[in-house]
Amino acid sequence: MPQQAAPFALTRASLCIGLALAALAAQAQETSVLAPVTVTAERRSENAKDVPMSISTLGGEKLDVLNSSGEDIRMLSGRVPSLNIESSFGRAFPRFYIRGYGNTDFHLNASQPVSLIYDDVVQENPILKGFPAFDLDRIEVLAGPQGTLFGRNTPAGVVKFESVKPQLKKNEGYGSISYGTFGTTNLEGAWNASASPDFAARVSIQSQHRDDWVDNNYRPAQTDKLEGYDDNAIRLQALYQPSSSFSALGNVHMRDLKGTARLFRANIIKPGTNDLVDGFDEKSVTIDGKNEQTLSNFGTSLRLRWAFDTVALNSITGFEHLYTYSRGDVDGGYGAPYAPGGGVNGPGFIPFSSETSDALNGHRQYSQEFRLESLTGGPLKWQTGVYLFRERYLINSVSYDTIFHGPDTSVQTTQVNNAWAVFGSANYQFTPQLNVRGGLRYTHDEKTLATTSADTAIDRSAGTTADTKDSKVNWDLSGTYTLTPDVNLYARVATGFRASSLQNASAFGPQSKAGPETNTSYEAGVKADLWNKRARTSVSVFHYDVKDQQLSAVGGSQNVTTLVSAKKAQGQGVEFNFDAYLTDTLLLGLNGSYNMTKIKDGDLVVAGCAQCTVTDPAGTVAGTYHIDGNPLPQAPKWIGNVTLRYGVPTASGGEYFVYTDWSYRSKINFFLYESTEFTGKSLLTGGLRLGYQWANGKYEAAVFARNITNEIQVVGGIDFNNLTGFVNEPRTFGAQFKASF
């Protein structure tokens, strides 16, 4: 019962916080108000307050602050309720979790239950999901299943990026440059040009650079210095809109990344604890393998819209192509008998050496959506459509000889995924206060996988080819009740679906398969504008049940990585958002979440680590453990974020300002089993920004610091070999100048 009560205790606490802040706001006599938040969570522009689901948004100054220091998309982690993002590939391959529900699988064909949609096009492969966030109108995080409105896998939710669109009859733009610690440079800019009343184009660019700042102390090292990168991206958009009844929006985007793959560090966790070892230095490693990463991404889309008298037809065509190569010294050090001078092991105990690479070749993703929506002004609004998807690629996985650094084993895996779906939804305004929405979706998904290799070390015990064929009907039902003109109540029930997944045969384990998973989610909440729109809040409670959840059992003492399915997993909790002008010049943003997740499968056992302290009950096979009752991996119970902005206007029309933001997440479990060493500590990071704006905000100069307390923690690990881990970003300082023109 205490676990059931905790979310509702947090609800009471968040409401108390909101009431206390309300009292402060009510005492003030200023006139600053919050602008309405417009979202497209239901595929049409609406006030977020009127949408019956949990929605969090990021944009404007908040996003600009996060982007200034050259971070990648992981910067969004913990910035809104229930969102966590991590990666064992560095700036590529982010893994998203909403309400603790995600997928830790690091294979290049891994599917995720959180869907990322960039400018209305699904980014299915996890490498695609790392495309930089720049020149964006907003980011929307939609929690819970979204299948009746969006294509592909969405049982956990959707992260939706909306670029700033070309504007007709405008010629304007902006440019920003920042420079900071480790030679970090961040260039960003955009220009909107309208050559005629019915045509406009917008070009947006971002260029990020960081010097190598981690010394490799091993000699002779394959790479002397590490952790630098050059990450460049561009987006070109063209809008043709000759009338209100037709528009065509084209989009071409590219990314090129060269730098360091995730830097694994051997034996950085103190045995018997989850502390870093004494004397740990984030600016130093000792590895004998190569570390490098390259990524190129090209994509294009065309969005067409025809508006007739009573309906509108939308067509969204998308194409994505990418190549990526990532190679790293997975053991994080060097081992006998290859240490200089005949040394035994270093740093620390390393049972065997491991250096691997993965490359994605020939990737092609095609998607097509046709959607009809009603334009009538009556109580009924509806939309229906069809979605088509095809993806094909080749994965090259190579292990290397540690002496000569040449290929040791090599595996080639081809995967083809074809899917289609039909969907529909309807909203009906039964009374001026009550609006009800329902949706249906039918999905058919097929995958084929084939593995080839000339190496005898490959485990072929489960075969080298496999295929899947899944079909599923999903639905959702929700309602919004207007309690007052400023307060809405809502409730929602929704189901989600993720098709089967396949994992290739390799030297580290046999081919494996996990069947389809389904999710049923329940949530209810309140959304309100407060104190003459000087503040707004939303609070929601939720519960979800996942059946046959696909999980990745990684490494362990048996050094086998395989797909498994849990009979059931549960999550429940509460989320809240609160924004308020405490005075005309003091703006507060406060949000947080509590998530309690649990795996419920008394028969499921997985391999545990060889060098750590596992706290789960042992299985009948040595080295295996029962995980029933464990939390889902990478699922913090608590997430909290606070921002404060205080401005001091000047007589000349300028403004001095101070902006600070702090993000907290509680401890996390890295793997399916629980162990002392591979439990990540809670993490609190803060930022500070001091600046001056002038010429009605057209120009801005600022200095900033990120992770100002320099809190360094282990945020992920490699468990099959030793106590190897990787850490978060260190403290950085910098300065930024931004101009609008």
DRENTORTOR-880349 format. One record per residue (C-alpha): x, z, y; residue number from 1; residue in three letters. Coordinates in steps of 0.05 Angstrom, whole numbers, plus 5000, padded with zeros to 4 digits. Example, Ala and Ser with C-alpha at 12.3 -4.5 7.8 and 13.67 -1.06 7.14 Angstrom:
BEGIN
px_pz_py_k_r
5246_5156_4910_1_ALA
5273_5143_4979_2_SER
% end
This chain:
BEGIN
px_pz_py_k_r
5000_5000_5000_1_MET
5056_5012_5052_2_PRO
5076_4939_5045_3_GLN
5004_4919_5060_4_GLN
5001_4965_5121_5_ALA
5066_4943_5153_6_ALA
5041_4876_5182_7_PRO
4980_4910_5212_8_PHE
5024_4965_5241_9_ALA
5065_4912_5275_10_LEU
5000_4880_5301_11_THR
4981_4946_5334_12_ARG
5052_4953_5362_13_ALA
5052_4883_5391_14_SER
4984_4894_5422_15_LEU
5009_4959_5453_16_CYS
5069_4922_5482_17_ILE
5022_4869_5509_18_GLY
4977_4922_5541_19_LEU
5036_4957_5573_20_ALA
5062_4892_5602_21_LEU
4992_4875_5625_22_ALA
4990_4939_5665_23_ALA
5054_4919_5700_24_LEU
5027_4849_5715_25_ALA
4960_4876_5739_26_ALA
4994_4919_5791_27_GLN
5029_4859_5822_28_ALA
4995_4817_5876_29_GLN
5037_4753_5868_30_GLU
5007_4685_5853_31_THR
5054_4654_5801_32_SER
5015_4629_5740_33_VAL
5036_4600_5673_34_LEU
5023_4526_5663_35_ALA
4979_4508_5604_36_PRO
5016_4491_5540_37_VAL
4994_4422_5515_38_THR
5009_4406_5442_39_VAL
4993_4351_5393_40_THR
4988_4395_5331_41_ALA
4923_4360_5312_42_GLU
4948_4290_5330_43_ARG
4914_4291_5399_44_ARG
4934_4326_5463_45_SER
4901_4395_5468_46_GLU
4912_4463_5500_47_ASN
4950_4505_5448_48_ALA
4899_4560_5458_49_LYS
4844_4516_5429_50_ASP
4880_4497_5365_51_VAL
4861_4540_5304_52_PRO
4930_4552_5276_53_MET
4994_4589_5292_54_SER
5035_4547_5340_55_ILE
5099_4564_5376_56_SER
5133_4518_5427_57_THR
5202_4510_5457_58_LEU
5220_4467_5517_59_GLY
5242_4464_5589_60_GLY
5294_4515_5611_61_GLU
5294_4552_5544_62_LYS
5317_4490_5507_63_LEU
5366_4472_5561_64_ASP
5399_4540_5557_65_VAL
5406_4536_5481_66_LEU
5435_4465_5486_67_ASN
5487_4480_5539_68_SER
5541_4508_5493_69_SER
5546_4449_5444_70_GLY
5507_4481_5386_71_GLU
5469_4439_5336_72_ASP
5397_4445_5312_73_ILE
5410_4513_5280_74_ARG
5407_4541_5351_75_MET
5331_4542_5343_76_LEU
5334_4593_5287_77_SER
5297_4657_5306_78_GLY
5276_4630_5374_79_ARG
5203_4628_5353_80_VAL
5166_4673_5303_81_PRO
5180_4663_5229_82_SER
5231_4606_5237_83_LEU
5298_4610_5203_84_ASN
5349_4553_5197_85_ILE
5415_4554_5159_86_GLU
5464_4505_5129_87_SER
5523_4505_5080_88_SER
5543_4436_5107_89_PHE
5557_4455_5179_90_GLY
5525_4410_5232_91_ARG
5492_4367_5178_92_ALA
5438_4385_5127_93_PHE
5398_4441_5161_94_PRO
5351_4479_5116_95_ARG
5286_4503_5149_96_PHE
5244_4564_5130_97_TYR
5177_4583_5160_98_ILE
5147_4650_5141_99_ARG
5204_4657_5090_100_GLY
5182_4595_5054_101_TYR
5236_4542_5046_102_GLY
5288_4514_4998_103_ASN
5362_4534_4991_104_THR
5379_4472_4949_105_ASP
5443_4439_4975_106_PHE
5437_4374_4937_107_HIS
5431_4311_4979_108_LEU
5364_4293_4945_109_ASN
5334_4362_4957_110_ALA
5263_4364_4984_111_SER
5240_4418_5031_112_GLN
5171_4450_5041_113_PRO
5182_4449_5116_114_VAL
5173_4379_5145_115_SER
5211_4356_5207_116_LEU
5175_4302_5247_117_ILE
5213_4269_5303_118_TYR
5171_4226_5350_119_ASP
5115_4220_5297_120_ASP
5163_4196_5242_121_VAL
5176_4241_5182_122_VAL
5250_4256_5171_123_GLN
5249_4268_5096_124_GLU
5321_4272_5074_125_ASN
5352_4338_5096_126_PRO
5410_4302_5129_127_ILE
5361_4266_5175_128_LEU
5334_4334_5198_129_LYS
5399_4349_5235_130_GLY
5388_4296_5289_131_PHE
5405_4329_5356_132_PRO
5352_4359_5401_133_ALA
5360_4329_5471_134_PHE
5316_4301_5526_135_ASP
5255_4332_5493_136_LEU
5188_4346_5523_137_ASP
5177_4402_5473_138_ARG
5187_4427_5403_139_ILE
5125_4451_5365_140_GLU
5129_4497_5304_141_VAL
5065_4494_5263_142_LEU
5062_4548_5210_143_ALA
5024_4539_5145_144_GLY
5003_4476_5107_145_PRO
4993_4414_5150_146_GLN
4980_4360_5098_147_GLY
4913_4335_5123_148_THR
4945_4313_5189_149_LEU
5018_4296_5173_150_PHE
5053_4255_5120_151_GLY
5100_4281_5065_152_ARG
5116_4352_5044_153_ASN
5086_4404_5091_154_THR
5063_4465_5049_155_PRO
5105_4513_5092_156_ALA
5094_4480_5159_157_GLY
5119_4428_5208_158_VAL
5174_4428_5261_159_VAL
5153_4373_5309_160_LYS
5200_4343_5361_161_PHE
5170_4304_5420_162_GLU
5219_4264_5462_163_SER
5206_4253_5536_164_VAL
5169_4186_5538_165_LYS
5182_4128_5586_166_PRO
5139_4134_5649_167_GLN
5108_4075_5684_168_LEU
5123_4064_5758_169_LYS
5180_4114_5759_170_LYS
5255_4106_5767_171_ASN
5288_4173_5756_172_GLU
5335_4211_5711_173_GLY
5382_4270_5703_174_TYR
5452_4285_5681_175_GLY
5484_4349_5655_176_SER
5556_4368_5638_177_ILE
5582_4434_5611_178_SER
5651_4457_5590_179_TYR
5670_4521_5553_180_GLY
5710_4559_5502_181_THR
5749_4518_5449_182_PHE
5746_4457_5494_183_GLY
5672_4451_5482_184_THR
5641_4395_5523_185_THR
5567_4379_5525_186_ASN
5544_4317_5562_187_LEU
5470_4300_5566_188_GLU
5430_4252_5609_189_GLY
5371_4206_5613_190_ALA
5347_4149_5658_191_TRP
5276_4124_5664_192_ASN
5267_4053_5693_193_ALA
5202_4017_5706_194_SER
5213_3943_5719_195_ALA
5138_3927_5727_196_SER
5072_3964_5730_197_PRO
5062_3955_5655_198_ASP
5133_3964_5628_199_PHE
5182_4023_5627_200_ALA
5244_4041_5589_201_ALA
5283_4106_5579_202_ARG
5353_4116_5553_203_VAL
5375_4186_5532_204_SER
5445_4207_5510_205_ILE
5481_4268_5485_206_GLN
5555_4274_5471_207_SER
5584_4339_5444_208_GLN
5657_4355_5430_209_HIS
5696_4416_5407_210_ARG
5770_4423_5395_211_ASP
5795_4448_5327_212_ASP
5802_4523_5337_213_TRP
5813_4552_5268_214_VAL
5885_4553_5242_215_ASP
5899_4537_5169_216_ASN
5957_4582_5148_217_ASN
5969_4549_5081_218_TYR
6031_4505_5076_219_ARG
6033_4449_5062_220_PRO
5962_4445_5089_221_ALA
5919_4383_5081_222_GLN
5890_4400_5149_223_THR
5926_4445_5199_224_ASP
5868_4460_5245_225_LYS
5793_4460_5233_226_LEU
5723_4469_5261_227_GLU
5725_4415_5315_228_GLY
5674_4359_5321_229_TYR
5652_4298_5360_230_ASP
5577_4290_5356_231_ASP
5545_4232_5395_232_ASN
5473_4209_5397_233_ALA
5432_4159_5437_234_ILE
5358_4143_5440_235_ARG
5328_4080_5472_236_LEU
5253_4076_5484_237_GLN
5211_4020_5513_238_ALA
5138_4025_5533_239_LEU
5091_3966_5544_240_TYR
5022_3985_5569_241_GLN
4985_3928_5602_242_PRO
4919_3965_5602_243_SER
4887_4031_5581_244_SER
4864_3999_5516_245_SER
4933_3980_5488_246_PHE
5003_4009_5487_247_SER
5066_3995_5448_248_ALA
5123_4045_5446_249_LEU
5189_4025_5412_250_GLY
5244_4073_5394_251_ASN
5316_4061_5371_252_VAL
5361_4121_5359_253_HIS
5432_4130_5332_254_MET
5479_4187_5316_255_ARG
5553_4189_5299_256_ASP
5586_4254_5276_257_LEU
5659_4266_5258_258_LYS
5687_4336_5246_259_GLY
5694_4394_5199_260_THR
5648_4409_5141_261_ALA
5625_4480_5131_262_ARG
5687_4524_5128_263_LEU
5686_4567_5065_264_PHE
5729_4630_5068_265_ARG
5752_4663_5003_266_ALA
5742_4737_4991_267_ASN
5719_4755_5061_268_ILE
5667_4805_5035_269_ILE
5692_4875_5019_270_LYS
5674_4890_4945_271_PRO
5618_4939_4937_272_GLY
5592_4927_5008_273_THR
5567_4870_5051_274_ASN
5620_4884_5104_275_ASP
5674_4835_5125_276_LEU
5742_4854_5098_277_VAL
5788_4895_5142_278_ASP
5827_4852_5191_279_GLY
5781_4791_5183_280_PHE
5799_4738_5234_281_ASP
5748_4682_5246_282_GLU
5803_4639_5277_283_LYS
5844_4636_5213_284_SER
5837_4609_5141_285_VAL
5884_4594_5083_286_THR
5860_4534_5043_287_ILE
5897_4481_5003_288_ASP
5841_4429_5001_289_GLY
5816_4377_5050_290_LYS
5759_4390_5097_291_ASN
5724_4333_5133_292_GLU
5655_4307_5151_293_GLN
5627_4241_5176_294_THR
5555_4221_5188_295_LEU
5523_4159_5217_296_SER
5448_4153_5228_297_ASN
5407_4094_5253_298_PHE
5331_4094_5260_299_GLY
5276_4056_5294_300_THR
5201_4063_5302_301_SER
5143_4026_5334_302_LEU
5080_4061_5355_303_ARG
5020_4017_5372_304_LEU
4953_4040_5398_305_ARG
4889_4000_5408_306_TRP
4831_4036_5442_307_ALA
4762_4006_5432_308_PHE
4694_4031_5456_309_ASP
4685_4087_5405_310_THR
4749_4089_5364_311_VAL
4824_4081_5371_312_ALA
4871_4051_5319_313_LEU
4942_4079_5315_314_ASN
4999_4046_5277_315_SER
5065_4083_5267_316_ILE
5121_4044_5233_317_THR
5187_4080_5219_318_GLY
5254_4061_5189_319_PHE
5313_4108_5178_320_GLU
5382_4094_5151_321_HIS
5441_4142_5144_322_LEU
5509_4150_5113_323_TYR
5543_4216_5105_324_THR
5607_4242_5073_325_TYR
5626_4315_5068_326_SER
5687_4344_5033_327_ARG
5708_4416_5030_328_GLY
5752_4467_4995_329_ASP
5695_4505_4961_330_VAL
5737_4562_4933_331_ASP
5759_4578_5005_332_GLY
5832_4590_4989_333_GLY
5885_4570_4938_334_TYR
5898_4593_4867_335_GLY
5951_4599_4813_336_ALA
5995_4565_4795_337_PRO
5995_4525_4860_338_TYR
6013_4579_4910_339_ALA
6078_4569_4948_340_PRO
6137_4605_4918_341_GLY
6101_4616_4852_342_GLY
6051_4665_4881_343_GLY
5992_4684_4838_344_VAL
5930_4677_4881_345_ASN
5912_4675_4953_346_GLY
5876_4696_4992_347_PRO
5852_4747_4940_348_GLY
5829_4733_4870_349_PHE
5808_4661_4855_350_ILE
5791_4647_4782_351_PRO
5795_4572_4790_352_PHE
5802_4521_4845_353_SER
5744_4478_4869_354_SER
5746_4421_4918_355_GLU
5687_4374_4922_356_THR
5654_4320_4963_357_SER
5585_4289_4969_358_ASP
5567_4222_5000_359_ALA
5501_4189_5013_360_LEU
5504_4113_5010_361_ASN
5453_4057_5017_362_GLY
5400_4103_5045_363_HIS
5335_4070_5067_364_ARG
5271_4104_5088_365_GLN
5208_4065_5106_366_TYR
5143_4096_5129_367_SER
5078_4067_5154_368_GLN
5017_4102_5179_369_GLU
4950_4073_5202_370_PHE
4903_4123_5234_371_ARG
4833_4115_5264_372_LEU
4807_4167_5312_373_GLU
4741_4176_5347_374_SER
4735_4169_5423_375_LEU
4662_4189_5431_376_THR
4646_4248_5476_377_GLY
4596_4283_5430_378_GLY
4605_4345_5389_379_PRO
4638_4307_5331_380_LEU
4711_4285_5333_381_LYS
4744_4255_5272_382_TRP
4805_4218_5248_383_GLN
4824_4184_5183_384_THR
4883_4144_5158_385_GLY
4931_4121_5105_386_VAL
5004_4138_5097_387_TYR
5058_4098_5059_388_LEU
5128_4121_5044_389_PHE
5189_4093_5007_390_ARG
5260_4120_5003_391_GLU
5320_4098_4964_392_ARG
5393_4120_4962_393_TYR
5457_4130_4922_394_LEU
5494_4197_4919_395_ILE
5568_4199_4902_396_ASN
5592_4268_4881_397_SER
5667_4278_4868_398_VAL
5709_4337_4846_399_SER
5783_4336_4862_400_TYR
5848_4355_4827_401_ASP
5876_4413_4868_402_THR
5949_4391_4859_403_ILE
5944_4318_4879_404_PHE
5876_4321_4914_405_HIS
5854_4258_4878_406_GLY
5787_4249_4843_407_PRO
5779_4289_4779_408_ASP
5706_4277_4761_409_THR
5657_4229_4795_410_SER
5581_4223_4789_411_VAL
5536_4170_4819_412_GLN
5461_4185_4825_413_THR
5407_4138_4848_414_THR
5339_4163_4870_415_GLN
5277_4123_4890_416_VAL
5215_4156_4918_417_ASN
5149_4120_4930_418_ASN
5088_4156_4957_419_ALA
5022_4142_4990_420_TRP
4965_4184_5016_421_ALA
4896_4178_5048_422_VAL
4873_4233_5095_423_PHE
4817_4252_5142_424_GLY
4793_4308_5186_425_SER
4734_4325_5229_426_ALA
4719_4374_5285_427_ASN
4648_4393_5302_428_TYR
4626_4435_5362_429_GLN
4567_4472_5334_430_PHE
4556_4514_5396_431_THR
4593_4519_5463_432_PRO
4631_4577_5431_433_GLN
4641_4554_5359_434_LEU
4684_4494_5337_435_ASN
4696_4481_5262_436_VAL
4748_4435_5232_437_ARG
4757_4410_5161_438_GLY
4806_4362_5129_439_GLY
4821_4328_5063_440_LEU
4882_4292_5036_441_ARG
4898_4255_4971_442_TYR
4972_4245_4955_443_THR
5006_4205_4901_444_HIS
5081_4212_4893_445_ASP
5131_4180_4845_446_GLU
5206_4191_4836_447_LYS
5258_4160_4791_448_THR
5329_4185_4783_449_LEU
5388_4156_4745_450_ALA
5458_4184_4738_451_THR
5521_4146_4716_452_THR
5591_4172_4704_453_SER
5652_4153_4663_454_ALA
5674_4225_4658_455_ASP
5664_4263_4592_456_THR
5659_4329_4629_457_ALA
5589_4312_4653_458_ILE
5534_4353_4620_459_ASP
5488_4301_4588_460_ARG
5450_4351_4545_461_SER
5385_4340_4584_462_ALA
5395_4265_4593_463_GLY
5416_4224_4653_464_THR
5350_4192_4675_465_THR
5284_4222_4695_466_ALA
5220_4205_4731_467_ASP
5160_4241_4760_468_THR
5089_4222_4777_469_LYS
5045_4271_4815_470_ASP
4977_4268_4849_471_SER
4940_4322_4887_472_LYS
4880_4334_4933_473_VAL
4890_4383_4990_474_ASN
4842_4411_5041_475_TRP
4837_4457_5100_476_ASP
4780_4492_5137_477_LEU
4786_4527_5204_478_SER
4744_4551_5262_479_GLY
4754_4572_5335_480_THR
4707_4620_5370_481_TYR
4709_4626_5445_482_THR
4700_4700_5459_483_LEU
4708_4692_5534_484_THR
4733_4632_5575_485_PRO
4803_4661_5568_486_ASP
4802_4689_5497_487_VAL
4795_4650_5432_488_ASN
4791_4676_5361_489_LEU
4808_4632_5302_490_TYR
4813_4632_5226_491_ALA
4842_4582_5178_492_ARG
4847_4569_5103_493_VAL
4893_4512_5081_494_ALA
4925_4486_5018_495_THR
4992_4450_5012_496_GLY
5030_4409_4961_497_PHE
5102_4389_4946_498_ARG
5116_4337_4893_499_ALA
5164_4348_4834_500_SER
5239_4351_4847_501_SER
5297_4324_4805_502_LEU
5370_4346_4801_503_GLN
5424_4302_4770_504_ASN
5469_4318_4712_505_ALA
5539_4339_4733_506_SER
5601_4376_4709_507_ALA
5567_4439_4736_508_PHE
5503_4435_4694_509_GLY
5451_4391_4660_510_PRO
5398_4348_4692_511_GLN
5339_4391_4713_512_SER
5268_4382_4738_513_LYS
5218_4426_4774_514_ALA
5144_4408_4774_515_GLY
5099_4404_4834_516_PRO
5085_4467_4874_517_GLU
5021_4485_4911_518_THR
5007_4534_4967_519_ASN
4943_4567_4992_520_THR
4948_4599_5060_521_SER
4901_4645_5099_522_TYR
4909_4664_5172_523_GLU
4869_4692_5230_524_ALA
4887_4706_5301_525_GLY
4873_4712_5375_526_VAL
4899_4669_5433_527_LYS
4887_4690_5505_528_ALA
4904_4676_5577_529_ASP
4911_4742_5613_530_LEU
4909_4769_5684_531_TRP
4888_4706_5720_532_ASN
4935_4664_5677_533_LYS
4996_4704_5697_534_ARG
5006_4719_5623_535_ALA
4985_4692_5555_536_ARG
4991_4718_5485_537_THR
4975_4699_5413_538_SER
4974_4744_5352_539_VAL
4962_4721_5281_540_SER
4961_4753_5212_541_VAL
4973_4712_5149_542_PHE
4978_4712_5074_543_HIS
4999_4656_5027_544_TYR
5006_4645_4952_545_ASP
5053_4593_4923_546_VAL
5044_4571_4851_547_LYS
5102_4541_4811_548_ASP
5149_4546_4871_549_GLN
5211_4502_4863_550_GLN
5274_4544_4870_551_LEU
5348_4530_4864_552_SER
5388_4577_4820_553_ALA
5458_4569_4849_554_VAL
5524_4581_4813_555_GLY
5529_4650_4784_556_GLY
5580_4672_4731_557_SER
5559_4613_4688_558_GLN
5574_4564_4745_559_ASN
5510_4525_4733_560_VAL
5465_4503_4789_561_THR
5395_4483_4766_562_THR
5323_4476_4789_563_LEU
5274_4530_4765_564_VAL
5201_4545_4779_565_SER
5171_4613_4795_566_ALA
5101_4623_4770_567_LYS
5081_4653_4836_568_LYS
5109_4674_4903_569_ALA
5073_4710_4959_570_GLN
5083_4720_5033_571_GLY
5045_4759_5085_572_GLN
5056_4785_5155_573_GLY
5042_4779_5228_574_VAL
5067_4737_5286_575_GLU
5060_4745_5361_576_PHE
5079_4708_5425_577_ASN
5076_4737_5495_578_PHE
5095_4706_5562_579_ASP
5083_4737_5630_580_ALA
5102_4735_5702_581_TYR
5116_4808_5715_582_LEU
5128_4789_5787_583_THR
5130_4722_5822_584_ASP
5204_4717_5806_585_THR
5210_4755_5740_586_LEU
5187_4717_5678_587_LEU
5186_4750_5609_588_LEU
5183_4715_5542_589_GLY
5173_4758_5480_590_LEU
5158_4737_5409_591_ASN
5168_4763_5339_592_GLY
5145_4764_5267_593_SER
5143_4807_5205_594_TYR
5146_4772_5138_595_ASN
5142_4805_5070_596_MET
5157_4756_5014_597_THR
5160_4768_4939_598_LYS
5174_4728_4876_599_ILE
5124_4744_4821_600_LYS
5148_4720_4753_601_ASP
5166_4771_4701_602_GLY
5197_4719_4655_603_ASP
5243_4684_4704_604_LEU
5317_4700_4697_605_VAL
5376_4668_4733_606_VAL
5452_4674_4728_607_ALA
5484_4725_4773_608_GLY
5551_4725_4808_609_CYS
5616_4740_4772_610_ALA
5651_4783_4825_611_GLN
5594_4820_4858_612_CYS
5548_4880_4847_613_THR
5481_4854_4822_614_VAL
5424_4904_4831_615_THR
5370_4869_4790_616_ASP
5353_4885_4717_617_PRO
5397_4848_4667_618_ALA
5369_4794_4623_619_GLY
5379_4787_4548_620_THR
5434_4735_4559_621_VAL
5498_4764_4588_622_ALA
5506_4748_4662_623_GLY
5431_4735_4675_624_THR
5382_4777_4714_625_TYR
5307_4785_4724_626_HIS
5285_4768_4795_627_ILE
5212_4790_4792_628_ASP
5195_4827_4856_629_GLY
5254_4800_4896_630_ASN
5244_4771_4965_631_PRO
5252_4696_4975_632_LEU
5322_4676_4995_633_PRO
5337_4667_5069_634_GLN
5273_4703_5087_635_ALA
5284_4759_5138_636_PRO
5229_4810_5145_637_LYS
5237_4815_5220_638_TRP
5250_4763_5272_639_ILE
5248_4779_5346_640_GLY
5266_4741_5409_641_ASN
5263_4761_5482_642_VAL
5280_4722_5546_643_THR
5281_4746_5618_644_LEU
5289_4703_5680_645_ARG
5296_4733_5749_646_TYR
5301_4689_5811_647_GLY
5322_4705_5882_648_VAL
5298_4652_5931_649_PRO
5340_4636_5992_650_THR
5318_4618_6062_651_ALA
5345_4547_6053_652_SER
5299_4533_5994_653_GLY
5349_4547_5940_654_GLY
5348_4601_5886_655_GLU
5398_4646_5853_656_TYR
5377_4664_5782_657_PHE
5396_4706_5722_658_VAL
5372_4686_5652_659_TYR
5384_4725_5588_660_THR
5359_4713_5518_661_ASP
5367_4755_5455_662_TRP
5350_4737_5383_663_SER
5347_4785_5324_664_TYR
5335_4775_5250_665_ARG
5338_4829_5197_666_SER
5379_4826_5133_667_LYS
5371_4767_5086_668_ILE
5383_4753_5013_669_ASN
5429_4693_5002_670_PHE
5408_4679_4930_671_PHE
5350_4690_4882_672_LEU
5381_4752_4852_673_TYR
5396_4813_4894_674_GLU
5467_4838_4902_675_SER
5504_4885_4948_676_THR
5555_4834_4972_677_GLU
5510_4774_4980_678_PHE
5459_4808_5025_679_THR
5469_4785_5096_680_GLY
5468_4839_5148_681_LYS
5420_4839_5206_682_SER
5443_4796_5264_683_LEU
5432_4805_5338_684_LEU
5459_4752_5386_685_THR
5450_4748_5461_686_GLY
5462_4699_5517_687_GLY
5470_4706_5592_688_LEU
5466_4653_5646_689_ARG
5479_4661_5721_690_LEU
5466_4603_5768_691_GLY
5442_4572_5833_692_TYR
5392_4517_5844_693_GLN
5384_4478_5909_694_TRP
5349_4417_5939_695_ALA
5283_4437_5909_696_ASN
5314_4446_5840_697_GLY
5347_4377_5838_698_LYS
5416_4409_5829_699_TYR
5438_4468_5788_700_GLU
5506_4501_5776_701_ALA
5512_4558_5726_702_ALA
5560_4598_5683_703_VAL
5539_4621_5614_704_PHE
5559_4661_5553_705_ALA
5532_4655_5482_706_ARG
5537_4710_5429_707_ASN
5563_4754_5486_708_ILE
5575_4814_5440_709_THR
5616_4770_5393_710_ASN
5578_4795_5332_711_GLU
5608_4760_5271_712_ILE
5572_4767_5205_713_GLN
5571_4732_5137_714_VAL
5510_4686_5140_715_VAL
5518_4650_5072_716_GLY
5560_4650_5010_717_GLY
5588_4615_4949_718_ILE
5576_4658_4888_719_ASP
5604_4623_4827_720_PHE
5677_4637_4840_721_ASN
5693_4697_4884_722_ASN
5667_4733_4945_723_LEU
5669_4670_4987_724_THR
5626_4666_5050_725_GLY
5618_4632_5117_726_PHE
5604_4663_5185_727_VAL
5563_4650_5247_728_ASN
5588_4621_5314_729_GLU
5635_4666_5355_730_PRO
5628_4683_5428_731_ARG
5635_4625_5477_732_THR
5636_4621_5553_733_PHE
5625_4561_5597_734_GLY
5600_4529_5660_735_ALA
5547_4475_5671_736_GLN
5526_4428_5726_737_PHE
5460_4391_5724_738_LYS
5431_4340_5773_739_ALA
5364_4304_5776_740_SER
5360_4237_5813_741_PHE
% end
